[in-house]
Amino acid sequence: MTNKVQTAVVLGGGVIGVSAATHLARAGVQVTLVTDAEPASGASGRSLSWLNSAGERSKPYHDLRMAGIDRYRTLYAQDPTRDWLQFDGAVYWPAAEDAAAAKERHAYELRHGYDSRYVTADNVRELTTDVDPQAMVADGVYNPGEGWVSLPHLIEFLLEGFTAAGGTLVTGAGQCHVVVDGGRATGVRAADGTVYAGEAVVVACGPQTPQVIAPLGVQIGDASPVSMVVISEPLTSPVTTVMNTPRAAIRPNPGGAVAVDHDWYEESIIESEDGYEIPEGVVDELMEEAARLLDGVEELPKASWKIGRKPIPGDGEPVFGELEAVPGCYAAFTHSGATLGLLAGELITYEVTAGQKHPMLETFRPERFG
């Protein structure tokens, strides 16, 4: 079948932009992928990238996330030895003063069939040997079906497929704008004035997406905070379990290190002309909190850290789909970029090539913000 759209421009070098570009190229569309800097240099390069649908959220969003996890499971099954994509479970516990939250979360997850185990300091070693039981200030929940992905590694993998499918990658384009002609999106203009033409334009710029879309007359709610992810030095005994706890969140990282983040330190982040800064002592404090979680680990030296805005739509729900006000322009903006990364590219490609709205995206349209 001949695609209704033959050419497309994708703006954004994060996981959703690269996924959309790769899926479009594999579908036979001539694609130009335009990035302001280098691929994975933005939010995807500092994401905890925990693959999950734990806790409470709307049913359409839960269904979307479960489908997103399914796509990762398919990729994982093709090569389980990849050290940048694994499914070894995740453990959560709340703060001591909010101890009832674990039972409520466990009960909620059981009601819709999400694989959920109630965990205590007494039985946590039966589920994972990574956690120091003494660190559990409250009972928690263990989800054996959850996993993690290193997005820079995934993006590199996808770009190989993108190039093999005939896609063109343009890096270092700077601040870009969507070109509109006759009321339709017709391409992207780079900072130097170069125009990359396409019958469809996909805007997947992470936390910058609302800013790029705004000149088109479409307002997308934006609640993106500034956050940080720290990568540790390699551990002697690699961690396999994702941890979500009151003072630190941890996921494994290729090479035997771990990635660490949280939100309690956000007020310590300072915006400067060169970007964002944070006192190194705050970074050390976060790593001390993370070390306390790990059984047999007394110290967790930091290797590097990155700070920037974390994409979160104003109402917390994803934003996907063609702009009614500007046909041919598609927005992709979500907090769950890692979990939805592969699926988002697939569903956007469906809408672009089929010329139809995908039913899974019905409640996530940009126009809901008015």
Phi, psi and omega in degrees: 000137179280131179293142175291330177250125183260333182228147180210152173241130176249128181253113179133125182258019174275186187296321182288319177297314181293322178297314180298316180298318181292315179297319179296316180297319179292337178275003177097005179276141175279111191244136168247122178260118185248128180235147181290327179230243177249154177303142178069015181272353181256225185299327180294338179274356179224035181261141173292331174049056175270125184269107187198167166221041183286159177076192186262138173197173180297153181299316178300322179290319177299314180300320180295316180293321178296321176294324178296317177297322178303319180294324177292324179296323177296316178295319179298320182296334179291331179199088182293352183274354179300127182275004180250005177213113183217155177234088181238017175088167180215149180236141180229143164212150183272179173292156183302323182285352180239036188302329182293344184298327182294315179296320180295317180295315180300315180296318179297315181295322178297324184297331178245026169075016178281129185297111190220130178238132176284132186232141177232171177298335181283330184244004184298327180293339177287340184254325177205139179265002181284328189274134171281115182305329181292343180280344183282101181279353177203162174297160184217198181227136175246128180244099186292342183272001183271164182208201182206160177218144171270108186296322176302322178290319178296317179299318177300317178297314181294322180296329175298317177292323179298312180296318180297331180273003176097010180287155179247127181255127176241116180251163176067031183280350180072198181291123185247161180226147176282132178267131180239132178223124180066027179085357180246151173287130183235002179160194181227135176256124180280172183299330181273005178095349179296134179252128176254113188272148176195149178286342176224145177234128177250120179259109181226069188256026180059226184293345178276354185304311179301324180293322180288325182282329187307317180297347179274000179087015180242122180261126177245125179302137185228121177237030185291119178269170172269132183218178185218145169233133180248135175256131181274170166290157178301141178270156177296317176245107184301144176275144178242342187261137171284142180230132177235103189230172186300333185238354178198144172241137187229140165224152175298157177223145180307143180091006176089005177270183172228153172257139185229136171208177173184195180232355186293340184264004188302326180291345179274350180282132183246129177273133179231179179297332182267003181131237182231148178226158176212141177303134183300332179297329177291321177299316179298321180296319178298318180291329175294319177298319180292320181298325180298336182282336191265127181292126177081008180247117180265333183218141181231085183295142178276144175254320181197163174210152180228143181233141177178180181282138178261122184293119175219116175299160186302326179256008178083343182272153180296159174239114180220140169130171181287141178283124179297326182284337181224083180305144180091351178252126183244132179257145176218110187211116184203151174288325184269050182300323180291305183300322183266359188309305182292315182295319181302315178299322179294314184288323175297319178298320177302312183295321181292314187277327181273341183068026181228154176280136178277133184298333180292341183260011186305318185269003187248018183292146181300330187291351182295341179277353177086000000 
